[in-house]
C-alpha cells in the first residue's frame, strides 16, 4: 500500500461503501481501509471511499488491478487514496 506524498491521508474515519450489496464499513484510517478493500472491487466500480465528512476519496493505482475474463486469475493491484469528486456518502445513502 502506498500514499500520495502530496496529500496527507485522513487520520480519522474512512468509509467504504459497496453499492452492489449496499454495505457500509468504517475504518479508523486510510491505511486500514486500503488493507481491507481489494483493488478488484474498485475496478469493478461498485466500491467507493469517503472521508470522515462524507466527501469522496479516489483510488489511484500505481500497479493496476485486473480480472481475467475467464475468471481464472485476478490481481488486486496497489493503490492509494486521494481527494476525489462525485457523489458524497450522504448522497449515496439518503439521495
C-alpha positions in Angstrom: 0.0 0.0 0.0 1.3 3.5 -0.8 0.2 7.0 -0.3 0.4 10.1 -2.4 3.2 12.2 -0.9 1.3 15.5 -1.8 -1.8 14.5 0.0 -1.9 13.6 3.7 -4.5 10.8 4.1 -7.1 11.2 6.7 -6.0 10.0 10.2 -9.7 9.6 11.2 -12.5 7.5 9.8 -12.7 6.3 6.2 -15.9 4.9 5.0 -16.1 2.2 2.3 -19.4 1.8 0.6 -20.3 -1.1 -1.7 -23.2 -0.1 -3.9 -23.9 -3.6 -5.2 -24.7 -5.1 -1.8 -25.5 -1.8 -0.1 -23.0 -2.2 2.7 -21.0 0.4 4.6 -17.8 -0.4 6.5 -15.9 2.1 8.7 -12.2 2.1 9.2 -10.1 4.1 11.6 -7.5 5.2 8.9 -7.0 5.2 5.2 -4.3 2.6 5.6 -6.8 0.2 7.2 -9.4 0.8 4.5 -6.8 0.1 1.8 -5.6 -3.0 3.6 -9.1 -4.4 3.9 -10.5 -3.4 0.5 -9.4 -5.5 -2.5 -8.5 -3.4 -5.5 -10.5 -5.6 -7.8 -13.7 -4.3 -6.1 -12.7 -0.8 -7.1 -12.0 -1.7 -10.7 -15.5 -3.3 -10.9 -16.8 0.2 -10.0 -19.0 -1.0 -7.1 -16.9 0.2 -4.2 -16.4 3.8 -3.1 -14.3 5.5 -0.4 -15.3 8.6 1.6 -13.5 10.8 4.1 -14.9 11.3 7.7 -17.0 14.2 6.5 -18.6 12.2 3.7 -16.6 13.7 0.8 -15.4 11.3 -1.9 -12.0 9.8 -2.0 -10.5 8.3 -5.2 -8.3 5.3 -5.5 -5.2 5.9 -7.6 -3.5 2.7 -8.8 0.3 2.5 -9.0 0.0 -1.2 -10.0 -3.2 -1.9 -11.9 -5.8 -4.4 -10.7 -7.2 -6.7 -13.3 -9.6 -9.6 -13.7 -9.2 -12.2 -16.4 -12.5 -12.5 -18.4 -12.5 -16.3 -18.0 -12.3 -15.9 -14.2 -9.1 -17.9 -13.7 -7.0 -15.1 -12.3 -7.1 -11.6 -10.9 -4.8 -9.2 -9.0 -5.8 -6.5 -6.5 -3.1 -4.1 -7.6 -1.6 -1.4 -5.4 -3.5 1.8 -4.8 -3.6 4.9 -2.7 -6.4 7.3 -1.8 -6.7 11.0 -2.6 -9.5 13.6 -2.5 -12.0 12.9 -5.2 -15.1 14.1 -7.0 -18.6 12.8 -7.4 -21.4 11.8 -5.0 -20.9 12.2 -1.3 -21.6 9.5 1.1 -24.7 11.3 2.3 -26.0 11.5 -1.3 -25.5 7.7 -1.8 -27.3 6.9 1.5 -30.0 9.5 1.5 -30.1 10.9 -2.0 
